[in-house]
Amino acid sequence: MQKILVVDDDAHIRDVVCFALRRAGYHPLTAANGRLALEVAARELPALVVLDILMPELDGTAVCTRLRAKSDVPVIFLTSKDEEMDRILGLELGADDYVVKPFSPRELVARVKAVLRRKGGGAEAEQKLTRGLLSIDSEEHVAAWAGSAVPLTATEFALLKAIAAQPRRAFTRENLIAAAYPDARFVSDRTIDSHIRHIRAKFQALGGDPIETVHGVGYKLAAL
């Protein structure tokens, strides 16, 4: 069973989430604060982390930043705030998705499944793509620019792969939501913009940029 680390200082929320995850066939691990979360993640190497933002001893944003410095483990934020900018901030830090409290345990499990599916890729998808200096290996879950690996989250990887698979197509944000969030119902255009901005920044750090903005439409693969 895949290990899912649930991090929240509210014991009731941890219990509810763990119960739902066990029913779905996962093996939940728990941590009551950010410091313990990092210790458990380093020891147990979970397949995904469900991470509350407001916590003692390192909040969720600090934990996510430290996880991202060493790992591409998928992260789903739990937040009690419903402001759009709070969500965007979480995604800019490298989270793959977010769920706003109060939430349905069934919805959270669906999000976990969707993120893990994006992380693993589909058997029917083309496993290796090369577009100029850009290369994507779905089996190893590695994207690279001129041979240098670019650390992407599961959602970022899914978005880039969808764009690279159809290099002549201009994708609307709705197209990209369908490609990267097959089970999501509450994903905004700004969420997609945040992920795309994050992808581009990572590639620009290596001197490249695989994505082009199509004004009034969305995004497409740049001429590589």
Phi, psi and omega in degrees: 000141179287137179275132177238121179271123180252118184242113179198141180279355178265112183298325180296316179296318178301316182296315182296314181295317180297321178299314180295321179293319178298318179298332180272000176095015179259164177251100184280143171242157183228156172210140184265354177205172185294321180298313178295326179301316180294322179295314181293318180298319180292326183277319189260343180050064182294158177284337182199152178239125171263117196232118175288145181279314184267104183214157173282163176053063184087116177280176186297325180294321178293320178297315180299317180300317181289323176297316183294336179290339185235349191207157173252024179304132179298144181230131171245121179278140166256127181224141177270355179261144183249009181287139182300320184293329176296321178293314181298319179301316179299318180291325178296332179283351177113010176288153181267334182196174178214153175226131183267132176284146352287146185230162175274127176304326179295319178296318180298316179298320178298321178294319178301313180299318182295317180294318179294326177294320177295322180296319183277335183079164180262147181295334183276346183285151176296128189282328182228130178234140174229123178228096183062234180277354179270132173227143181227124178243104184290326182295317180269354181056053182229130170248144183218154175235118182054037177088352179262124182295141178244118183286110180244147172287171181300319181289318177300317180298316181296320179294313180297319180296320179297317180292317183290333182291336179231077191296339181266355186269137171267116184269131168283166177296326177296321176301317184288326175299316179295325182286322186258342183230066184298336181250004185272143179243345188233052179253129184263164175302323182292332175296315178298316179301320180297314179297316180297318178299321180292316178301311184297320180298321180294319178287324179297331177297339178256009177089013181233174176198101186277355187240137179243136176280129175254102188300132180084354181236295184166246186218156175212170176290134179288162175288111185253000000 
